[in-house]
Amino acid sequence: MYYVYVLVNEDGKSYIGYTSNLRERIKSHKNKMSIYTSKYNNWELCYYEAYLSKEDALKRERALKKSGQGRRWLKERIKNSIETCRKN
């Protein structure tokens, strides 16, 4: 399986990523082993999508990262989850 995921921190920052091992990738973010997320604290997994195809997952990640419309759509879709993650 391949995953596209969204992390949110208490300051409302978000990070969109892709991985084939979601548990290990989240652990690496929490241990500050990722360049962007190491600058901030308290990341929570807020959302993820699973794909059988690596190409589909990468295409989705790129669409969400690069498109302002994709980011807005995602934030609207998961706005309650984002608020819950920020409070934890």
C-alpha positions in Angstrom: 0.0 0.0 0.0 1.0 3.6 -0.6 -0.3 6.5 1.5 -0.8 10.2 1.0 -1.1 11.8 4.5 -1.6 15.1 6.2 0.1 16.2 9.4 -1.1 19.2 11.4 0.6 20.9 14.4 -0.8 23.0 17.2 0.1 26.2 15.3 -2.1 25.2 12.4 0.8 24.4 10.0 0.1 21.4 7.7 2.4 19.0 5.9 1.3 16.7 3.0 3.5 13.7 2.3 3.6 10.3 0.6 5.0 7.0 1.9 4.8 3.2 1.6 5.1 2.8 5.4 2.8 5.2 7.2 3.7 4.2 10.8 7.5 4.5 10.2 7.1 7.8 8.3 5.0 9.3 11.1 7.6 8.1 13.7 10.3 9.8 11.6 8.4 13.1 11.6 7.9 13.0 15.4 11.6 12.3 15.8 12.5 15.4 13.8 14.1 13.4 10.9 12.3 15.3 8.2 13.6 18.7 7.1 10.3 20.7 7.1 8.6 19.1 10.1 11.7 19.2 12.2 11.3 23.0 12.5 8.0 22.6 14.4 6.7 20.6 17.3 3.7 18.4 18.0 2.7 17.0 14.6 -0.4 14.8 14.5 -1.6 12.6 11.7 -4.9 14.2 10.7 -5.8 12.5 7.4 -4.6 9.8 5.0 -5.6 8.1 1.8 -4.5 4.6 0.8 -3.6 3.5 -2.8 -2.6 0.3 -4.3 -0.6 2.1 -7.0 2.5 4.1 -6.2 1.9 6.2 -9.3 -1.6 7.1 -8.1 -0.4 8.1 -4.7 2.4 10.2 -6.0 0.0 11.9 -8.5 -2.4 12.7 -5.6 0.3 14.0 -3.4 1.6 16.3 -6.1 -2.0 17.6 -6.8 -2.6 18.4 -3.2 0.8 20.0 -2.7 1.1 22.1 -5.8 -2.5 23.2 -6.4 -4.0 26.0 -4.3 -7.4 24.6 -5.2 -6.3 21.1 -4.1 -5.2 22.5 -0.7 -8.4 24.5 -0.2 -10.5 21.5 -1.1 -8.6 19.3 1.4 -8.8 21.8 4.2 -12.5 22.3 3.7 -13.1 18.5 3.6 -11.2 17.8 6.8 -11.6 21.1 8.7 -13.1 19.5 11.8 -10.3 16.9 11.9 -7.7 19.7 11.6 -9.3 21.5 14.6 -9.2 18.2 16.6 -5.5 17.6 15.7 -4.6 21.2 16.7 -6.2 20.7 20.2 -4.4 17.4 20.9 
